[in-house]
């Protein structure tokens, strides 16, 4: 009888050991700095996008102290949580379904902390509740073109263009003379920028990466733009420009093609063919807010998503903030748009084939 009871206890313990951190609720035993929840198991959860202060501290103490929450991680940041883990970055949801990250920002109790922000805050609730896809957003109606000199607060809404991407792309390719990989990176980083989205109150509430593919013509991820009608970019030299037109967008393939109110920056050529498995590539983006970061790798596989060659699997590192980064071959051509990372799979990162924007 004792042996049977012992085996039952061991079975329960082994099952617990194999339970994912996000599968079970955790009791909050302390709140630190207005942006970090300390759980009963000792793990501290820093709330992504939240900049702690006295108001957020009071809100969290009132709503979740000594209560249970569930923790979720975003698509491109899924850490291993084990006995020695002390700190993770994520989203917390009460058992009533209240998404704490988004709620703090929606109530205006805390300013946005952009440092570790990857995706639109409008998607926080969806991530926190299910980790699923972000909801589709509606493009704004056509309006007058934006004045690039107007204050961002006063500019008219973005319009939807009937111009095709093929018509908008430049007729001639740009082939700068480059003597080394470092030269290639130095040229390419002038073409890459940070995408920032703003809510109805004028606050920045989302961040990602984008890049120029023509004069004032650019590409980023659909999920970076999701949920807003107001975006602007911060170029490599620090200057800001509003997005003025949406030419094409695809929720399925996670890309958006748009124009910005400048034609002063160089742009990247698009590869004409899908790269072969084993092709050397590099990614240039803004992971974790660290602007203009370069990672290298290869094309690990070509995956099907409606089309046989729609998705590129790569082993070059990408992290939160890399959404929308160009994936380039060593000839300086864009082969893909960095999109996501498969959790629990080391170096399983994904990019959408750049040729999809021309279909």
C-alpha positions in Angstrom: 0.0 0.0 0.0 2.8 2.4 0.9 4.6 1.5 -2.3 1.5 2.3 -4.3 1.1 5.6 -2.6 4.7 6.5 -3.1 4.5 5.7 -6.8 1.3 7.9 -7.1 3.2 10.8 -5.4 6.2 10.3 -7.8 3.8 10.3 -10.8 2.3 13.6 -9.7 5.8 15.1 -9.2 7.0 13.9 -12.5 3.9 15.3 -14.2 4.6 18.6 -12.5 8.2 18.6 -13.7 7.0 18.3 -17.3 4.2 21.0 -17.0 5.1 24.1 -19.0 5.5 27.3 -17.0 2.7 28.9 -18.9 0.2 26.1 -18.4 -0.5 26.7 -14.7 -1.4 29.8 -12.6 1.2 31.3 -10.2 0.6 33.2 -7.0 2.1 36.7 -6.9 3.9 37.2 -3.6 5.3 40.7 -4.3 5.3 43.6 -6.8 8.6 45.4 -7.5 9.0 48.7 -9.2 5.5 48.9 -10.6 6.5 46.6 -13.5 7.6 43.3 -12.1 5.6 40.5 -10.4 7.5 38.1 -8.1 5.9 34.7 -8.1 5.7 32.1 -5.3 8.2 29.9 -7.1 10.8 32.8 -7.0 10.6 33.7 -10.7 10.2 37.5 -11.3 8.2 38.4 -14.4 9.0 41.8 -15.9 5.9 43.1 -17.7 6.9 43.9 -21.3 6.0 47.4 -22.4 5.4 48.7 -18.9 7.5 51.4 -17.3 6.9 51.1 -13.6 5.9 54.0 -11.3 3.9 54.6 -8.1 0.6 54.4 -9.9 1.3 51.1 -11.6 2.7 49.7 -8.3 -0.6 50.6 -6.5 -2.7 49.1 -9.3 -0.8 45.8 -9.3 -0.8 45.5 -5.6 -4.5 46.0 -5.5 -5.3 43.7 -8.4 -2.9 40.8 -8.1 -0.9 40.7 -4.9 -1.5 37.3 -3.3 -3.6 36.4 -6.3 -3.0 33.9 -9.1 -1.9 35.0 -12.6 -0.9 33.2 -15.8 2.1 34.2 -17.7 2.5 34.2 -21.5 5.4 34.9 -23.8 5.2 36.5 -27.2 5.9 34.8 -30.5 9.5 35.7 -30.8 10.5 35.4 -27.1 9.9 32.1 -25.4 12.4 31.4 -22.7 13.1 28.1 -20.9 11.9 28.5 -17.3 13.5 26.0 -14.9 14.4 25.8 -11.2 17.3 28.3 -11.6 15.4 30.9 -13.6 15.2 34.3 -11.7 13.8 36.7 -14.3 11.7 36.5 -17.5 10.0 39.1 -19.6 6.3 38.4 -20.5 2.6 39.2 -20.2 0.5 38.4 -17.1 -3.2 37.7 -17.1 -5.5 37.4 -14.1 -7.8 34.4 -13.7 -10.6 36.8 -14.6 -9.0 37.3 -18.0 -7.6 40.8 -17.3 -4.4 41.3 -19.4 -2.2 43.4 -17.0 0.3 44.8 -19.5 -2.3 46.2 -21.8 -4.6 47.3 -19.0 -1.9 49.4 -17.3 -1.2 51.2 -20.6 -4.9 51.5 -21.6 -5.7 53.2 -18.3 -2.7 55.6 -18.7 -1.2 54.5 -15.4 2.3 54.0 -17.0 4.2 55.3 -19.9 5.4 52.8 -22.6 8.8 51.2 -22.1 10.0 50.6 -25.7 13.2 48.9 -24.7 11.9 45.3 -24.9 8.9 45.9 -27.0 8.4 43.8 -30.1 4.8 43.9 -31.3 1.8 46.2 -31.1 0.4 46.8 -27.6 -3.0 46.3 -29.2 -2.1 42.6 -29.5 -1.1 42.3 -25.8 -4.5 41.0 -24.7 -4.5 38.4 -27.4 -1.0 37.3 -26.7 -1.6 37.2 -22.9 -4.9 35.2 -23.2 -4.0 32.7 -25.9 -0.6 33.4 -27.5 -2.5 33.2 -30.8 -2.6 35.4 -33.9 -3.3 39.1 -33.7 -6.7 40.3 -34.9 -7.1 41.8 -38.4 -7.1 45.6 -38.6 -9.0 47.9 -41.0 -7.1 50.2 -43.2 -8.1 53.9 -43.1 -10.1 55.5 -45.9 -8.3 57.5 -48.5 -7.4 61.1 -47.6 -5.2 64.0 -48.6 -1.4 63.3 -48.7 0.5 64.2 -45.6 2.7 67.2 -45.3 6.1 65.9 -44.2 6.8 69.2 -42.4 3.5 69.1 -40.4 3.6 68.1 -36.7 2.8 64.4 -36.3 -0.2 65.4 -34.0 -1.7 67.4 -36.8 -1.1 65.3 -39.9 -4.0 63.7 -41.8 -4.7 60.0 -41.6 -2.8 57.5 -43.8 -4.5 56.7 -47.1 -4.8 53.5 -49.0 -3.2 53.6 -52.4 -4.4 51.8 -55.6 -0.9 51.7 -57.0 0.6 48.2 -57.3 3.9 47.3 -55.6 5.3 46.3 -59.0 4.5 49.7 -60.4 6.0 51.4 -57.3 9.3 49.5 -57.3 12.3 51.2 -59.0 13.1 50.4 -62.6 16.8 50.0 -62.0 18.6 48.1 -59.3 21.1 49.7 -56.9 24.5 48.0 -56.9 26.9 49.9 -54.7 30.6 49.0 -54.9 31.4 47.0 -51.8 34.7 45.4 -50.9 33.7 43.5 -47.7 30.9 42.2 -45.6 31.4 45.2 -43.3 30.9 47.5 -46.3 27.7 45.7 -47.1 26.4 46.1 -43.6 27.4 49.8 -43.5 25.4 50.4 -46.6 22.4 48.3 -45.6 21.9 49.9 -42.2 21.2 53.2 -43.9 18.1 51.5 -45.4 16.8 50.0 -42.2 14.7 51.9 -39.7 12.5 51.6 -36.5 8.7 51.5 -37.0 6.8 53.2 -34.2 3.0 53.2 -33.9 0.8 55.6 -31.9 -2.5 55.2 -30.2 -5.4 57.7 -30.3 -3.9 59.7 -27.4 -0.7 60.2 -29.4 1.4 57.8 -27.3 3.8 55.4 -28.9 2.4 51.9 -28.2 4.2 49.6 -30.6 7.6 49.1 -32.3 9.2 47.0 -35.0 11.6 47.2 -37.9 11.2 48.1 -41.5 13.4 48.8 -44.6 13.3 50.8 -47.8 12.8 49.0 -51.2 12.5 52.2 -53.2 12.5 56.0 -52.8 10.2 56.4 -49.8 8.8 52.9 -50.4 9.2 50.5 -47.5 8.3 47.1 -46.1 7.6 45.8 -42.6 5.4 43.1 -40.8 1.7 43.3 -40.8 1.6 42.5 -37.1 3.8 45.5 -36.3 1.2 47.8 -38.0 -1.8 46.0 -36.6 -4.4 47.9 -34.7 -3.5 51.5 -35.6 -4.0 54.2 -38.2 -1.0 56.2 -37.2 2.6 55.2 -37.7 6.0 56.9 -38.2 9.5 55.7 -38.7 12.8 56.7 -37.0 15.5 56.5 -39.6 19.1 55.4 -39.1 20.2 59.1 -38.6 17.5 59.7 -35.9 15.1 61.7 -38.1 11.4 60.9 -37.9 8.9 60.6 -40.9 5.2 59.8 -40.9 3.8 56.9 -42.9 1.6 58.4 -45.7 0.2 55.5 -47.7 -0.5 51.8 -47.5 0.0 50.1 -50.9 -0.4 46.4 -50.0 -0.9 44.3 -46.9 -1.3 40.6 -46.1 -2.3 39.2 -42.7 -1.7 35.7 -44.0 1.9 36.4 -45.0 2.5 39.1 -42.4 3.8 42.0 -44.5 2.8 45.5 -45.3 4.2 47.7 -48.1 3.9 51.5 -47.5 5.2 54.9 -48.3 6.8 57.4 -45.9 7.2 61.2 -46.3 10.8 61.1 -47.5 12.9 60.1 -50.5 16.3 60.9 -49.2 17.5 57.4 -48.0 19.1 54.6 -50.1 17.1 51.4 -50.6 17.7 47.7 -50.9 17.4 45.5 -54.0 15.0 42.5 -53.9 16.2 39.1 -54.9 14.5 37.8 -58.0 14.6 34.1 -57.0 14.0 32.2 -53.8 17.3 31.3 -52.1 18.5 27.7 -52.0 18.7 25.8 -48.8 22.2 26.5 -47.4 22.5 30.0 -48.8 24.4 32.4 -46.5 22.3 35.2 -45.1 22.3 37.9 -42.5 19.6 39.9 -40.7 19.8 43.5 -39.8 17.3 44.8 -37.2 16.5 46.2 -33.8 16.2 43.2 -31.4 15.3 44.2 -27.8 15.5 47.9 -28.9 19.2 47.5 -29.8 19.2 49.3 -33.1 21.1 48.2 -36.1 22.2 44.7 -34.9 23.6 42.2 -37.4 23.3 38.4 -37.1 24.4 35.8 -39.6 23.3 32.3 -40.6 22.0 30.2 -43.5 18.7 29.3 -45.0 17.8 26.1 -43.1 14.8 25.1 -45.2 12.1 26.4 -47.5 8.6 25.9 -46.0 5.1 25.9 -47.6 2.4 28.4 -46.6 -0.2 28.4 -49.4 2.7 28.7 -51.8 5.5 26.1 -51.9 8.3 28.6 -51.2 6.4 31.2 -49.1 8.4 30.8 -45.8 12.1 30.7 -45.2 13.4 28.9 -42.2 16.7 30.5 -41.0 19.1 30.0 -38.2 20.3 33.6 -37.9 19.2 34.9 -34.5 16.2 37.1 -34.3 14.6 38.5 -31.1 11.7 40.8 -30.1 12.2 44.0 -32.1 13.4 42.1 -35.2 9.9 41.8 -36.6 10.1 43.3 -40.1 13.9 43.2 -40.5 15.4 42.4 -43.9 16.9 39.0 -44.4 19.6 39.4 -47.0 22.0 37.3 -49.0 25.7 38.2 -49.3 25.1 40.0 -52.6 23.1 42.6 -50.7 19.7 41.5 -52.0 16.7 41.0 -49.7 15.4 37.5 -49.7 12.9 37.6 -46.8 11.2 39.6 -44.1 11.9 38.4 -40.5 8.7 37.4 -38.9 8.8 34.9 -36.0 10.5 32.3 -34.1 9.4 28.8 -33.1 9.3 28.3 -29.4 11.1 25.3 -27.9 13.2 24.9 -31.1 16.7 26.3 -31.0 17.5 28.6 -34.0 14.2 27.9 -35.7 13.5 31.3 -37.0 11.2 32.3 -39.9 11.0 34.9 -42.6 8.4 35.4 -45.4 9.8 35.2 -48.9 10.3 38.7 -50.3 8.8 37.7 -53.6 5.4 37.5 -52.0 5.2 41.3 -51.9 5.3 41.4 -55.7 2.6 38.7 -56.3 
